[in-house]
């Protein structure tokens, strides 16, 4: 997993935590099939990683390999 995907996964985890903490949405999320949840999460990771990569290429952000 590259640095963009690593960061994107962390961001995705925080988004999931936020939306599943909201009444109503948590129940809908839990009612989704696990394959659908996985597909959504993987798509979010791809989108976020793409945006992070583009932002770094445009010198908007600087991402180091430091944890």
Backbone as CSV, one residue per row, in Angstrom:
resi,resn,N_x,N_y,N_z,CA_x,CA_y,CA_z,C_x,C_y,C_z
1,UNK,0.849,-1.179,0.000,0.000,0.000,0.000,0.891,1.236,0.000
2,UNK,0.652,2.104,-0.962,1.439,3.324,-1.073,0.996,4.384,-0.080
3,UNK,1.751,5.469,-0.043,1.458,6.525,0.929,0.096,7.163,0.687
4,UNK,-0.304,7.301,-0.564,-1.602,7.906,-0.855,-2.733,6.985,-0.409
5,UNK,-2.595,5.712,-0.706,-3.610,4.742,-0.314,-3.683,4.591,1.196
6,UNK,-2.513,4.649,1.855,-2.487,4.565,3.318,-3.262,5.733,3.930
7,UNK,-2.945,6.946,3.472,-3.645,8.119,3.984,-5.124,8.093,3.607
8,UNK,-5.415,7.670,2.397,-6.807,7.596,1.955,-7.602,6.619,2.808
9,UNK,-6.989,5.513,3.182,-7.655,4.527,4.033,-7.958,5.115,5.415
10,UNK,-7.026,5.876,5.951,-7.246,6.525,7.255,-8.375,7.551,7.159
11,UNK,-8.387,8.317,6.085,-9.449,9.314,5.881,-10.792,8.605,5.738
12,UNK,-10.811,7.527,4.944,-12.036,6.735,4.774,-12.542,6.218,6.101
13,UNK,-11.648,5.714,6.948,-12.049,5.214,8.268,-12.728,6.304,9.090
14,UNK,-12.197,7.512,9.011,-12.790,8.626,9.753,-14.148,9.034,9.186
15,UNK,-14.293,8.958,7.875,-15.589,9.256,7.255,-16.614,8.216,7.675
16,UNK,-16.236,6.950,7.616,-17.147,5.877,8.032,-17.550,6.060,9.497
17,UNK,-16.589,6.377,10.348,-16.895,6.592,11.765,-17.874,7.739,11.941
18,UNK,-17.697,8.793,11.159,-18.588,9.945,11.266,-19.994,9.609,10.795
19,UNK,-20.120,9.023,9.630,-21.462,8.790,9.104,-22.207,7.691,9.858
20,UNK,-21.483,6.716,10.375,-22.163,5.661,11.127,-22.499,6.100,12.542
21,UNK,-22.028,7.276,12.931,-22.385,7.836,14.234,-23.662,8.675,14.141
22,UNK,-24.185,8.810,12.941,-25.387,9.618,12.727,-26.617,8.713,12.701
23,UNK,-27.612,9.111,13.477,-28.835,8.325,13.583,-29.474,8.182,12.202
24,UNK,-29.901,7.008,11.895,-30.537,6.746,10.613,-29.546,6.239,9.589
25,UNK,-28.456,6.953,9.450,-27.464,6.522,8.472,-26.792,5.234,8.922
26,UNK,-26.528,5.117,10.216,-25.888,3.905,10.743,-26.724,2.676,10.384
27,UNK,-28.035,2.783,10.571,-28.912,1.659,10.291,-28.902,1.307,8.795
28,UNK,-28.904,2.338,7.964,-28.863,2.086,6.519,-27.539,1.453,6.114
29,UNK,-26.452,1.945,6.683,-25.129,1.385,6.374,-25.073,-0.077,6.808
30,UNK,-25.578,-0.344,8.018,-25.556,-1.718,8.532,-26.439,-2.650,7.704
31,UNK,-27.464,-2.100,7.077,-28.348,-2.914,6.242,-27.748,-3.213,4.871
32,UNK,-26.710,-2.498,4.502,-26.041,-2.758,3.213,-25.258,-4.063,3.297
33,UNK,-25.295,-4.802,2.233,-24.524,-6.028,2.121,-23.042,-5.706,2.310
34,UNK,-22.296,-6.600,2.931,-20.874,-6.342,3.185,-20.091,-6.151,1.887
35,UNK,-20.504,-6.813,0.807,-19.825,-6.622,-0.475,-20.054,-5.211,-1.007
36,UNK,-21.251,-4.688,-0.791,-21.561,-3.321,-1.213,-20.752,-2.338,-0.367
37,UNK,-20.699,-2.570,0.941,-19.893,-1.711,1.817,-18.435,-1.711,1.381
38,UNK,-17.896,-2.890,1.099,-16.498,-2.988,0.656,-16.273,-2.233,-0.650
39,UNK,-17.216,-2.368,-1.578,-17.091,-1.671,-2.856,-17.102,-0.163,-2.667
40,UNK,-17.992,0.318,-1.811,-18.063,1.750,-1.531,-16.764,2.224,-0.889
41,UNK,-16.297,1.499,0.117,-15.069,1.885,0.813,-13.872,1.890,-0.135
42,UNK,-13.759,0.888,-0.982,-12.644,0.832,-1.932,-12.704,1.976,-2.936
43,UNK,-13.901,2.324,-3.372,-14.055,3.459,-4.283,-13.653,4.748,-3.602
44,UNK,-14.066,4.925,-2.353,-13.682,6.133,-1.612,-12.166,6.222,-1.483
45,UNK,-11.513,5.105,-1.190,-10.054,5.100,-1.070,-9.423,5.526,-2.393
46,UNK,-9.922,4.994,-3.503,-9.385,5.367,-4.817,-9.573,6.862,-5.090
47,UNK,-10.750,7.387,-4.776,-11.029,8.803,-5.006,-10.124,9.680,-4.152
48,UNK,-10.032,9.361,-2.876,-9.225,10.171,-1.957,-7.753,10.103,-2.345
49,UNK,-7.253,8.906,-2.656,-5.850,8.756,-3.049,-5.555,9.565,-4.306
50,UNK,-6.490,9.561,-5.263,-6.316,10.329,-6.493,-6.209,11.819,-6.191
51,UNK,-7.068,12.319,-5.324,-7.052,13.742,-4.963,-5.757,14.091,-4.223
52,UNK,-5.323,13.230,-3.312,-4.066,13.473,-2.591,-2.892,13.512,-3.558
53,UNK,-2.858,12.566,-4.487,-1.775,12.499,-5.476,-1.754,13.767,-6.339
54,UNK,-2.920,14.193,-6.793,-3.008,15.396,-7.623,-2.611,16.644,-6.834
55,UNK,-3.030,16.716,-5.594,-2.691,17.875,-4.764,-1.191,17.950,-4.529
56,UNK,-0.550,16.805,-4.329,0.893,16.814,-4.120,1.612,17.181,-5.418
57,UNK,1.139,16.686,-6.537,1.753,17.008,-7.825,1.661,18.497,-8.139
58,UNK,0.607,19.141,-7.653,0.416,20.576,-7.881,1.014,21.421,-6.753
59,UNK,1.785,20.754,-5.874,2.429,21.430,-4.738,1.433,22.099,-3.795
60,UNK,0.244,21.557,-3.709,-0.749,22.084,-2.778,-0.493,21.507,-1.385
61,UNK,-0.072,20.245,-1.363,0.290,19.585,-0.114,1.599,18.857,-0.325
62,UNK,2.249,18.509,0.784,3.463,17.715,0.728,3.265,16.547,1.673
63,UNK,3.362,15.350,1.139,3.167,14.146,1.935,4.515,13.452,2.043
64,UNK,4.945,13.208,3.266,6.199,12.497,3.488,5.888,11.062,3.893
65,UNK,6.892,10.249,3.924,6.721,8.859,4.330,6.804,8.687,5.842
66,UNK,6.931,9.793,6.570,6.999,9.720,8.025,5.625,9.408,8.583
67,UNK,5.583,8.596,9.620,4.303,8.269,10.260,4.152,9.018,11.555
